[in-house]
C-alpha cells in the first residue's frame, strides 16, 4: 500500500506509555478527534504500520491577547498591520493513543515503544481502516452493518459488528433519551434479519415501539433466494403465562407485603401442589392446598376453615386478585418457545398495557424457560415435537433494561438475567440490553455485556456507571459522550477490533419511537376536516354507535 504524504512529525511520548504526540499544521482540519493515524516502525524484522487514534488536539501558537481585544476587528487584520505574518491557528500539538499493528489472528498488537522524535505521521486511508477496524464486510455471514466511521465521509469506511461477538457475549446499547438508541436497535434488528444472517430474535418491547419492523415483510432488501423474514407482533391480549410455569419466588414477587405466616403458608401449599401435580397444576389446585393449611389436610368446609384461620382467607383473596384478575395468567395456555423463536423470524412482545410487576414476571418466566429449553435441547433431553424444543441459538433484545435489572433493587428478573449473562453463551442464549439510565442498571449486568454501543450521555451518574462497568472504552472516548450528536455512537468490545466512533446508517424500516409533534396536532385540531368531523359526530343520534378513532387521526 503506497504511503500518503505525512500529516505531521512526532514530537515525543505522551502522558502514558501508550501515547505519543506529534506536531501538525492542519489548515484543512483533517486530524479530528477520533481520527486514525499511523507511523511506520520495524517490528520483528518487518516493517509495520502502527495505527493510533487521535485523542487530544491543542493549538501550539495563538494570537496574542491584544489582537483579540476588539471583536469588530479580525485578529488577522491586526496581525497584518503589525507585520505578524505567522499562521498560529494552523499549528497543533496532537496526542495519539497507540493501537498497534493489526494481526489477523491476535488483533491489534501494541509494540510498547512510542515512535522516536521526528517520525513522520500519516493519516490512515479508508481502505486501510476498512480492513482492520472490523472483522467482517457488509453482507458477510454474521455481519451487522450499523453505519460508517464518524471521522470520514459518510459510507467511506463501513462499520460492521460481528454478530458472533454479541450473540455469545451479549450487547448493551446505552444512551440518554432522544439520542437514538431505539433507532440503532432497529438497525441491528434489520441486519440480523437480512438474508446473510436470518436470526432467531425476540424483542421485549414495553412501549410498543418496534411494530414498524413489519415493514421488512415484502421488502426486497430482506429477500433472497426464496427467503423472506417473518415478523410476529404479540400484543398484550395474546400474552399468556401458564401458572404452572411460575416458581415460588414469582408468586411471592406478585404478592408483596405478605406477613411471615402468609409466606410460610404459601410456601408449604406451593410445594405440596408441585409434588402432587408436577408441572401441570392449576390455580384451583393451589387454592385447595392453601385451604388445607399447615397440616395439609383436606378441607370439607372451606368457609369454616377461613373463619378458623383468617390468614388463609386473606392469602387466597390476594392470590385471586393477582392470578384471577389478570388476563396474563392461565391454567393451560403458554407462549410456545418454538413459535416465538425461529430462524428468520423476529418476534416483538408488546408489554405496553401490562402492569410493571406482570411485565417482569412475563420476562422472567420466558427467559427461564428459554434458558432451560436450550440446556435440555443441547443435552438431548427434549423431544423434537415439544413446545420448548429450541434447536438453534436465540437473541433476546430487552428495551428499558433498567426496569428488569435495576441497581440496588431485588426484582424477579435480575437473577435469571445474571444467570444467562454469565452462562448463556454455552447454550446459545444471547441478550441485548437497551437503557437510557445506566446509573439505574445493575452494574454486574452491564459489565457482563461484552459489546457496548454508547451514545450521548450527559448525566454524571450515568457517565460514572458506564466508566466503571465498561472496560473496553478508553477515557478519551468516554470524554466524548456529552458531545455526541443524535445518531452518533461509540462502539467497543467483542464485536469490533477496536473502539470506534460511528455515524449510524439510515434505517430501511420506519422508526416507531418518534416523539409526537404536539404543536402540529394542536393546529390540526382547528383544521376544516377536524371541525367538520366533530360537527358530524355531534349530529349523530344518541343511540348511534360511536365512531372509532383511527390511529392516523390528528384531532382525536
PANU-27622 format. One record per residue (C-alpha): residue number from 1; residue in one letter; x, y, z. Coordinates in nm, 3 decimals, decimal comma, always signed. Layout:
<nodes>
     k   r         u         v         w
   NUM   A         X         Y         Z
...
</nodes>
This chain:
<nodes>
     k   r         u         v         w
     1   X    +0,000    +0,000    +0,000
     2   X    +0,159    +0,335    -0,101
     3   X    +0,216    +0,578    +0,183
     4   X    +0,021    +0,902    +0,198
     5   X    +0,202    +1,230    +0,243
     6   X    +0,292    +1,289    +0,610
     7   X    +0,045    +1,499    +0,804
     8   X    +0,285    +1,580    +1,088
     9   X    +0,600    +1,491    +1,277
    10   X    +0,637    +1,307    +1,607
    11   X    +0,728    +1,530    +1,900
    12   X    +0,772    +1,275    +2,178
    13   X    +0,598    +1,042    +2,427
    14   X    +0,260    +1,129    +2,575
    15   X    +0,140    +1,125    +2,936
    16   X    +0,105    +0,745    +2,938
    17   X    +0,322    +0,468    +2,789
    18   X    +0,069    +0,402    +2,513
    19   X    +0,050    +0,762    +2,390
    20   X    +0,266    +0,991    +2,181
    21   X    +0,235    +1,346    +2,050
    22   X    +0,305    +1,493    +1,712
    23   X    +0,301    +1,844    +1,567
    24   X    +0,093    +1,921    +1,260
    25   X    -0,013    +2,223    +1,061
    26   X    -0,371    +2,128    +0,985
    27   X    -0,539    +2,404    +0,783
    28   X    -0,789    +2,159    +0,635
    29   X    -0,877    +2,019    +0,981
    30   X    -0,820    +1,662    +0,872
    31   X    -0,681    +1,550    +1,208
    32   X    -1,004    +1,542    +1,407
    33   X    -1,083    +1,385    +1,742
    34   X    -1,117    +1,012    +1,688
    35   X    -0,925    +1,018    +1,358
    36   X    -0,684    +0,732    +1,283
    37   X    -0,319    +0,795    +1,200
    38   X    -0,014    +0,572    +1,172
    39   X    +0,363    +0,567    +1,163
    40   X    +0,598    +0,303    +1,030
    41   X    +0,834    +0,104    +1,251
    42   X    +1,038    -0,212    +1,229
    43   X    +0,889    -0,490    +1,444
    44   X    +1,031    -0,843    +1,441
    45   X    +1,241    -0,764    +1,133
    46   X    +0,935    -0,648    +0,944
    47   X    +0,814    -0,300    +0,856
    48   X    +0,477    -0,239    +1,025
    49   X    +0,220    +0,040    +1,017
    50   X    +0,143    +0,126    +1,380
    51   X    -0,212    +0,258    +1,398
    52   X    -0,332    +0,509    +1,658
    53   X    -0,637    +0,719    +1,738
    54   X    -0,629    +1,096    +1,793
    55   X    -0,739    +1,170    +2,149
    56   X    -0,636    +1,531    +2,203
    57   X    -0,571    +1,838    +1,991
    58   X    -0,417    +2,157    +2,135
    59   X    -0,308    +2,468    +1,937
    60   X    +0,061    +2,545    +1,986
    61   X    +0,063    +2,909    +1,887
    62   X    -0,219    +3,155    +1,940
    63   X    -0,271    +3,520    +1,861
    64   X    -0,161    +3,746    +2,147
    65   X    -0,447    +3,858    +2,368
    66   X    -0,418    +4,216    +2,250
    67   X    -0,504    +4,105    +1,896
    68   X    -0,838    +3,982    +2,030
    69   X    -0,940    +4,291    +2,228
    70   X    -1,176    +4,439    +1,966
    71   X    -1,433    +4,190    +1,833
    72   X    -1,512    +4,427    +1,546
    73   X    -1,158    +4,394    +1,409
    74   X    -1,047    +4,046    +1,297
    75   X    -0,717    +3,940    +1,461
    76   X    -0,575    +3,859    +1,118
    77   X    -0,613    +4,228    +1,020
    78   X    -0,426    +4,338    +1,335
    79   X    -0,156    +4,080    +1,264
    80   X    -0,118    +4,208    +0,908
    81   X    -0,088    +4,571    +1,021
    82   X    +0,184    +4,480    +1,270
    83   X    +0,369    +4,258    +1,027
    84   X    +0,278    +3,945    +1,222
    85   X    +0,294    +3,700    +0,933
    86   X    +0,286    +3,370    +1,124
    87   X    -0,015    +3,139    +1,099
    88   X    -0,062    +3,037    +1,464
    89   X    -0,407    +2,891    +1,409
    90   X    -0,267    +2,615    +1,184
    91   X    -0,015    +2,451    +1,419
    92   X    -0,129    +2,190    +1,672
    93   X    +0,011    +1,954    +1,932
    94   X    -0,185    +1,633    +1,880
    95   X    -0,198    +1,337    +2,120
    96   X    -0,244    +0,986    +1,981
    97   X    -0,343    +0,669    +2,164
    98   X    -0,146    +0,379    +2,017
    99   X    -0,349    +0,079    +1,899
   100   X    -0,065    -0,110    +1,732
   101   X    -0,030    -0,312    +1,414
   102   X    -0,306    -0,550    +1,314
   103   X    -0,260    -0,925    +1,315
   104   X    -0,550    -1,127    +1,166
   105   X    -0,527    -1,383    +1,447
   106   X    -0,423    -1,178    +1,750
   107   X    -0,589    -0,847    +1,663
   108   X    -0,406    -0,522    +1,741
   109   X    -0,061    -0,572    +1,890
   110   X    +0,093    -0,274    +2,067
   111   X    +0,472    -0,255    +2,010
   112   X    +0,503    -0,099    +2,358
   113   X    +0,752    +0,161    +2,230
   114   X    +0,640    +0,508    +2,115
   115   X    +0,780    +0,644    +1,789
   116   X    +1,107    +0,836    +1,815
   117   X    +1,101    +1,213    +1,775
   118   X    +1,094    +1,319    +1,413
   119   X    +0,900    +1,017    +1,284
   120   X    +0,656    +1,110    +1,004
   121   X    +0,286    +1,061    +1,087
   122   X    +0,033    +0,971    +0,818
   123   X    -0,346    +0,967    +0,807
   124   X    -0,473    +0,612    +0,755
   125   X    -0,655    +0,557    +0,425
   126   X    -1,018    +0,446    +0,400
   127   X    -0,910    +0,113    +0,253
   128   X    -0,660    +0,053    +0,533
   129   X    -0,920    +0,121    +0,804
   130   X    -1,185    -0,085    +0,629
   131   X    -0,955    -0,385    +0,654
   132   X    -0,861    -0,359    +1,022
   133   X    -1,134    -0,188    +1,225
   134   X    -1,394    -0,458    +1,163
   135   X    -1,366    -0,833    +1,114
   136   X    -1,637    -0,861    +0,852
   137   X    -1,754    -0,674    +0,543
   138   X    -2,119    -0,583    +0,478
   139   X    -2,304    -0,887    +0,351
   140   X    -2,078    -1,146    +0,512
   141   X    -2,241    -1,412    +0,727
   142   X    -2,263    -1,263    +1,076
   143   X    -2,214    -0,906    +0,952
   144   X    -2,424    -0,634    +1,118
   145   X    -2,363    -0,313    +0,921
   146   X    -2,465    -0,030    +1,155
   147   X    -2,311    +0,275    +0,987
   148   X    -1,981    +0,435    +0,893
   149   X    -1,675    +0,584    +1,063
   150   X    -1,767    +0,925    +1,203
   151   X    -1,437    +1,096    +1,116
   152   X    -1,469    +1,015    +0,744
   153   X    -1,717    +1,089    +0,469
   154   X    -2,044    +0,903    +0,514
   155   X    -2,016    +0,542    +0,392
   156   X    -1,642    +0,579    +0,320
   157   X    -1,547    +0,332    +0,595
   158   X    -1,837    +0,095    +0,680
   159   X    -1,853    -0,018    +1,043
   160   X    -1,971    -0,375    +1,075
   161   X    -2,034    -0,560    +1,401
   162   X    -1,953    -0,928    +1,419
   163   X    -2,276    -1,093    +1,534
   164   X    -2,075    -1,383    +1,671
   165   X    -1,934    -1,140    +1,924
   166   X    -2,256    -1,012    +2,077
   167   X    -2,458    -1,333    +2,033
   168   X    -2,211    -1,514    +2,257
   169   X    -2,105    -1,242    +2,499
   170   X    -2,412    -1,012    +2,489
   171   X    -2,465    -0,646    +2,400
   172   X    -2,561    -0,320    +2,571
   173   X    -2,698    -0,008    +2,400
   174   X    -2,672    +0,284    +2,639
   175   X    -2,786    +0,641    +2,572
   176   X    -2,977    +0,937    +2,709
   177   X    -3,334    +0,997    +2,595
   178   X    -3,352    +1,118    +2,237
   179   X    -3,000    +1,008    +2,141
   180   X    -3,119    +0,738    +1,902
   181   X    -3,078    +0,415    +2,098
   182   X    -3,405    +0,261    +1,972
   183   X    -3,316    +0,370    +1,620
   184   X    -2,979    +0,194    +1,649
   185   X    -3,153    -0,115    +1,789
   186   X    -3,380    -0,113    +1,484
   187   X    -3,075    -0,105    +1,256
   188   X    -2,924    -0,402    +1,441
   189   X    -3,252    -0,596    +1,411
   190   X    -3,274    -0,519    +1,040
   191   X    -2,925    -0,658    +0,987
   192   X    -2,999    -0,970    +1,190
   193   X    -3,299    -1,043    +0,969
   194   X    -3,114    -0,989    +0,638
   195   X    -3,060    -1,298    +0,419
   196   X    -2,696    -1,335    +0,525
   197   X    -2,799    -1,377    +0,893
   198   X    -3,162    -1,500    +0,928
   199   X    -3,151    -1,482    +1,306
   200   X    -3,398    -1,602    +1,569
   201   X    -3,485    -1,285    +1,761
   202   X    -3,723    -1,193    +2,043
   203   X    -3,777    -0,825    +2,128
   204   X    -3,913    -0,727    +2,470
   205   X    -4,099    -0,406    +2,387
   206   X    -4,251    -0,224    +2,688
   207   X    -4,361    +0,082    +2,485
   208   X    -4,482    -0,074    +2,155
   209   X    -4,206    +0,096    +1,954
   210   X    -4,095    -0,191    +1,731
   211   X    -4,415    -0,274    +1,542
   212   X    -4,276    -0,097    +1,234
   213   X    -4,037    -0,389    +1,185
   214   X    -4,325    -0,547    +0,994
   215   X    -4,204    -0,326    +0,706
   216   X    -3,937    -0,591    +0,648
   217   X    -4,200    -0,831    +0,518
   218   X    -4,229    -0,787    +0,143
   219   X    -3,926    -0,554    +0,125
   220   X    -3,678    -0,665    -0,140
   221   X    -3,383    -0,558    +0,075
   222   X    -3,460    -0,852    +0,305
   223   X    -3,547    -1,116    +0,045
   224   X    -3,314    -1,356    -0,133
   225   X    -3,350    -1,694    -0,299
   226   X    -3,692    -1,769    -0,155
   227   X    -3,606    -1,634    +0,190
   228   X    -3,814    -1,355    +0,342
   229   X    -3,812    -1,266    +0,713
   230   X    -4,120    -1,316    +0,926
   231   X    -4,217    -1,053    +1,184
   232   X    -4,465    -1,156    +1,451
   233   X    -4,623    -0,899    +1,682
   234   X    -4,751    -1,050    +2,008
   235   X    -4,988    -0,798    +2,163
   236   X    -5,086    -0,787    +2,532
   237   X    -5,411    -0,975    +2,475
   238   X    -5,218    -1,266    +2,323
   239   X    -4,965    -1,299    +2,605
   240   X    -5,029    -1,590    +2,839
   241   X    -4,823    -1,735    +3,122
   242   X    -4,928    -2,079    +3,239
   243   X    -4,941    -2,065    +3,617
   244   X    -4,756    -2,396    +3,648
   245   X    -4,451    -2,228    +3,491
   246   X    -4,432    -1,991    +3,789
   247   X    -4,184    -2,051    +4,066
   248   X    -4,248    -1,982    +4,434
   249   X    -4,032    -1,670    +4,406
   250   X    -4,257    -1,548    +4,123
   251   X    -4,568    -1,582    +4,337
   252   X    -4,404    -1,404    +4,628
   253   X    -4,298    -1,124    +4,393
   254   X    -4,656    -1,091    +4,266
   255   X    -4,786    -1,079    +4,625
   256   X    -4,580    -0,814    +4,802
   257   X    -4,613    -0,729    +5,169
   258   X    -4,722    -1,074    +5,284
   259   X    -4,690    -1,149    +5,653
   260   X    -4,441    -1,412    +5,767
   261   X    -4,724    -1,658    +5,826
   262   X    -4,862    -1,596    +5,478
   263   X    -4,517    -1,656    +5,329
   264   X    -4,492    -1,983    +5,518
   265   X    -4,843    -2,097    +5,422
   266   X    -4,780    -2,012    +5,056
   267   X    -4,450    -2,200    +5,053
   268   X    -4,599    -2,511    +5,211
   269   X    -4,900    -2,509    +4,976
   270   X    -4,686    -2,447    +4,668
   271   X    -4,450    -2,735    +4,748
   272   X    -4,741    -2,975    +4,806
   273   X    -4,900    -2,865    +4,479
   274   X    -4,580    -2,929    +4,283
   275   X    -4,536    -3,270    +4,443
   276   X    -4,894    -3,376    +4,361
   277   X    -4,938    -3,232    +4,013
   278   X    -4,585    -3,177    +3,878
   279   X    -4,572    -2,908    +3,609
   280   X    -4,945    -2,929    +3,526
   281   X    -5,102    -2,770    +3,834
   282   X    -5,377    -2,508    +3,817
   283   X    -5,489    -2,214    +4,026
   284   X    -5,764    -2,427    +4,177
   285   X    -5,507    -2,688    +4,285
   286   X    -5,303    -2,422    +4,461
   287   X    -5,609    -2,276    +4,635
   288   X    -5,707    -2,619    +4,767
   289   X    -5,362    -2,668    +4,914
   290   X    -5,367    -2,324    +5,076
   291   X    -5,705    -2,403    +5,231
   292   X    -5,553    -2,724    +5,369
   293   X    -5,340    -2,505    +5,594
   294   X    -5,013    -2,602    +5,757
   295   X    -5,112    -2,963    +5,819
   296   X    -5,207    -3,023    +5,457
   297   X    -5,530    -3,196    +5,550
   298   X    -5,824    -3,178    +5,305
   299   X    -6,088    -2,920    +5,398
   300   X    -6,452    -3,028    +5,382
   301   X    -6,591    -2,683    +5,466
   302   X    -6,367    -2,406    +5,324
   303   X    -6,579    -2,130    +5,475
   304   X    -6,542    -2,275    +5,823
   305   X    -6,166    -2,308    +5,771
   306   X    -6,146    -1,946    +5,665
   307   X    -6,331    -1,844    +5,982
   308   X    -6,095    -2,050    +6,189
   309   X    -5,779    -1,911    +6,031
   310   X    -5,830    -1,568    +5,873
   311   X    -5,475    -1,574    +5,737
   312   X    -5,574    -1,845    +5,490
   313   X    -5,871    -1,644    +5,364
   314   X    -5,659    -1,331    +5,328
   315   X    -5,392    -1,519    +5,134
   316   X    -5,645    -1,675    +4,897
   317   X    -5,807    -1,334    +4,843
   318   X    -5,472    -1,182    +4,748
   319   X    -5,388    -1,472    +4,522
   320   X    -5,723    -1,441    +4,342
   321   X    -5,672    -1,067    +4,296
   322   X    -5,349    -1,131    +4,108
   323   X    -5,400    -1,460    +3,926
   324   X    -5,773    -1,432    +3,853
   325   X    -5,778    -1,058    +3,794
   326   X    -5,519    -1,065    +3,516
   327   X    -5,558    -1,175    +3,154
   328   X    -5,194    -1,285    +3,152
   329   X    -5,213    -1,588    +3,381
   330   X    -5,380    -1,903    +3,255
   331   X    -5,420    -2,260    +3,374
   332   X    -5,340    -2,419    +3,038
   333   X    -5,213    -2,168    +2,781
   334   X    -4,849    -2,065    +2,750
   335   X    -4,635    -1,892    +2,487
   336   X    -4,470    -2,175    +2,296
   337   X    -4,098    -2,105    +2,265
   338   X    -4,061    -2,275    +1,929
   339   X    -4,324    -2,042    +1,782
   340   X    -4,175    -1,730    +1,943
   341   X    -3,821    -1,811    +1,831
   342   X    -3,740    -1,940    +1,485
   343   X    -3,453    -1,865    +1,245
   344   X    -3,563    -1,591    +1,008
   345   X    -3,831    -1,464    +1,250
   346   X    -3,835    -1,152    +1,465
   347   X    -4,098    -1,169    +1,739
   348   X    -4,197    -0,846    +1,912
   349   X    -4,353    -0,897    +2,255
   350   X    -4,555    -0,582    +2,328
   351   X    -4,596    -0,519    +2,701
   352   X    -4,725    -0,161    +2,686
   353   X    -5,062    -0,243    +2,851
   354   X    -4,923    -0,486    +3,109
   355   X    -4,855    -0,368    +3,469
   356   X    -4,488    -0,346    +3,569
   357   X    -4,483    -0,647    +3,801
   358   X    -4,659    -0,864    +3,545
   359   X    -4,415    -0,741    +3,277
   360   X    -4,127    -0,859    +3,492
   361   X    -4,294    -1,196    +3,557
   362   X    -4,356    -1,245    +3,183
   363   X    -3,992    -1,169    +3,102
   364   X    -3,857    -1,377    +3,392
   365   X    -4,060    -1,685    +3,300
   366   X    -3,974    -1,654    +2,930
   367   X    -3,602    -1,617    +2,995
   368   X    -3,606    -1,901    +3,248
   369   X    -3,790    -2,130    +3,008
   370   X    -3,568    -2,033    +2,714
   371   X    -3,251    -2,094    +2,909
   372   X    -3,375    -2,433    +3,032
   373   X    -3,504    -2,524    +2,687
   374   X    -3,165    -2,458    +2,530
   375   X    -2,991    -2,659    +2,803
   376   X    -3,231    -2,952    +2,757
   377   X    -3,214    -2,934    +2,377
   378   X    -2,834    -2,922    +2,365
   379   X    -2,812    -3,214    +2,606
   380   X    -3,075    -3,417    +2,420
   381   X    -3,335    -3,415    +2,697
   382   X    -3,623    -3,264    +2,492
   383   X    -3,830    -3,430    +2,222
   384   X    -3,833    -3,261    +1,882
   385   X    -4,212    -3,212    +1,893
   386   X    -4,213    -3,040    +2,236
   387   X    -4,313    -2,673    +2,269
   388   X    -3,984    -2,600    +2,445
   389   X    -3,761    -2,769    +2,186
   390   X    -3,528    -2,493    +2,059
   391   X    -3,250    -2,643    +1,843
   392   X    -3,087    -2,311    +1,747
   393   X    -2,932    -2,011    +1,928
   394   X    -3,159    -1,720    +2,017
   395   X    -3,107    -1,347    +2,067
   396   X    -3,333    -1,156    +2,311
   397   X    -3,334    -0,776    +2,294
   398   X    -3,475    -0,604    +2,605
   399   X    -3,586    -0,240    +2,594
   400   X    -3,586    -0,035    +2,917
   401   X    -3,348    -0,289    +3,069
   402   X    -3,312    -0,086    +3,390
   403   X    -3,671    -0,189    +3,471
   404   X    -3,575    -0,556    +3,452
   405   X    -3,234    -0,540    +3,624
   406   X    -3,234    -0,226    +3,841
   407   X    -2,942    -0,129    +4,060
   408   X    -2,990    -0,166    +4,436
   409   X    -3,322    -0,348    +4,398
   410   X    -3,409    -0,714    +4,411
   411   X    -3,667    -0,800    +4,145
   412   X    -3,754    -1,132    +3,988
   413   X    -3,586    -1,075    +3,650
   414   X    -3,243    -0,975    +3,779
   415   X    -3,143    -1,324    +3,890
   416   X    -3,226    -1,501    +3,564
   417   X    -3,062    -1,222    +3,363
   418   X    -2,740    -1,261    +3,561
   419   X    -2,751    -1,636    +3,508
   420   X    -2,795    -1,604    +3,132
   421   X    -2,531    -1,332    +3,103
   422   X    -2,278    -1,550    +3,281
   423   X    -2,375    -1,892    +3,143
   424   X    -2,590    -1,834    +2,834
   425   X    -2,302    -1,838    +2,585
   426   X    -2,252    -2,211    +2,649
   427   X    -2,606    -2,288    +2,534
   428   X    -2,670    -2,021    +2,272
   429   X    -2,885    -1,771    +2,462
   430   X    -2,774    -1,412    +2,400
   431   X    -2,916    -1,092    +2,546
   432   X    -2,912    -0,733    +2,427
   433   X    -2,990    -0,464    +2,685
   434   X    -3,113    -0,114    +2,599
   435   X    -3,127    +0,154    +2,866
   436   X    -3,145    +0,530    +2,890
   437   X    -3,033    +0,526    +3,254
   438   X    -2,720    +0,315    +3,304
   439   X    -2,692    +0,462    +3,653
   440   X    -3,012    +0,274    +3,739
   441   X    -2,896    -0,051    +3,575
   442   X    -2,735    -0,326    +3,783
   443   X    -2,357    -0,288    +3,745
   444   X    -2,297    -0,665    +3,731
   445   X    -2,548    -0,699    +3,448
   446   X    -2,397    -0,411    +3,250
   447   X    -2,040    -0,526    +3,298
   448   X    -2,115    -0,869    +3,151
   449   X    -2,222    -0,723    +2,814
   450   X    -1,903    -0,751    +2,612
   451   X    -2,019    -0,540    +2,316
   452   X    -2,110    -0,184    +2,408
   453   X    -2,285    +0,077    +2,195
   454   X    -2,276    +0,403    +2,390
   455   X    -2,448    +0,717    +2,266
   456   X    -2,478    +1,066    +2,413
   457   X    -2,486    +1,061    +2,794
   458   X    -2,498    +1,387    +2,991
   459   X    -2,589    +1,276    +3,344
   460   X    -2,268    +1,245    +3,556
   461   X    -2,405    +0,944    +3,748
   462   X    -2,474    +0,761    +3,422
   463   X    -2,130    +0,854    +3,288
   464   X    -1,967    +0,717    +3,604
   465   X    -2,163    +0,390    +3,580
   466   X    -2,052    +0,345    +3,220
   467   X    -1,690    +0,421    +3,309
   468   X    -1,682    +0,167    +3,593
   469   X    -1,871    -0,108    +3,409
   470   X    -1,729    -0,084    +3,056
   471   X    -1,362    -0,175    +3,041
   472   X    -1,302    -0,168    +2,665
   473   X    -1,373    +0,204    +2,607
   474   X    -1,080    +0,439    +2,664
   475   X    -1,103    +0,752    +2,873
   476   X    -1,055    +0,968    +2,561
   477   X    -1,369    +0,824    +2,402
   478   X    -1,570    +0,840    +2,725
   479   X    -1,491    +1,213    +2,737
   480   X    -1,677    +1,243    +2,405
   481   X    -2,010    +1,118    +2,547
   482   X    -2,169    +1,459    +2,627
   483   X    -2,066    +1,597    +2,286
   484   X    -2,210    +1,322    +2,067
   485   X    -2,499    +1,420    +1,842
   486   X    -2,812    +1,217    +1,775
   487   X    -2,726    +0,907    +1,577
   488   X    -2,358    +0,904    +1,676
   489   X    -2,233    +0,612    +1,883
   490   X    -1,916    +0,476    +2,039
   491   X    -1,888    +0,104    +1,966
   492   X    -1,644    -0,112    +2,159
   493   X    -1,591    -0,466    +2,276
   494   X    -1,610    -0,815    +2,135
   495   X    -1,780    -0,730    +1,803
   496   X    -1,517    -0,486    +1,669
   497   X    -1,138    -0,493    +1,664
   498   X    -1,102    -0,158    +1,839
   499   X    -1,336    +0,111    +1,978
   500   X    -1,473    +0,336    +1,703
   501   X    -1,694    +0,642    +1,666
   502   X    -1,981    +0,567    +1,429
   503   X    -2,249    +0,758    +1,242
   504   X    -2,549    +0,523    +1,241
   505   X    -2,685    +0,443    +0,895
   506   X    -3,040    +0,522    +0,787
   507   X    -3,299    +0,259    +0,871
   508   X    -3,479    +0,069    +0,597
   509   X    -3,793    +0,026    +0,806
   510   X    -3,980    +0,311    +0,970
   511   X    -3,877    +0,427    +1,316
   512   X    -4,154    +0,352    +1,566
   513   X    -4,040    +0,570    +1,857
   514   X    -4,075    +0,921    +1,713
   515   X    -4,189    +1,190    +1,954
   516   X    -4,538    +1,330    +1,886
   517   X    -4,548    +1,675    +1,728
   518   X    -4,777    +1,841    +1,985
   519   X    -4,789    +2,192    +1,825
   520   X    -4,883    +2,042    +1,487
   521   X    -5,158    +1,832    +1,645
   522   X    -5,293    +2,137    +1,830
   523   X    -5,309    +2,322    +1,498
   524   X    -5,478    +2,026    +1,328
   525   X    -5,750    +2,033    +1,591
   526   X    -5,875    +2,356    +1,428
   527   X    -5,842    +2,235    +1,067
   528   X    -6,151    +2,224    +0,846
   529   X    -6,151    +1,845    +0,836
   530   X    -6,133    +1,820    +1,213
   531   X    -6,408    +2,077    +1,267
   532   X    -6,632    +1,903    +1,011
   533   X    -6,575    +1,563    +1,175
   534   X    -6,662    +1,696    +1,521
   535   X    -6,979    +1,861    +1,388
   536   X    -7,079    +1,535    +1,218
   537   X    -7,015    +1,336    +1,537
   538   X    -7,220    +1,581    +1,744
   539   X    -7,508    +1,541    +1,499
   540   X    -7,522    +1,160    +1,541
   541   X    -7,835    +1,015    +1,707
   542   X    -7,786    +0,944    +2,081
   543   X    -7,815    +0,567    +2,024
   544   X    -7,570    +0,558    +1,731
   545   X    -7,252    +0,358    +1,770
   546   X    -6,958    +0,591    +1,847
   547   X    -6,702    +0,626    +1,572
   548   X    -6,372    +0,456    +1,648
   549   X    -6,075    +0,687    +1,623
   550   X    -5,826    +0,592    +1,353
   551   X    -5,459    +0,593    +1,460
   552   X    -5,393    +0,841    +1,180
   553   X    -5,639    +1,097    +1,316
   554   X    -5,457    +1,401    +1,449
   555   X    -5,751    +1,563    +1,622
   556   X    -5,867    +1,279    +1,848
</nodes>
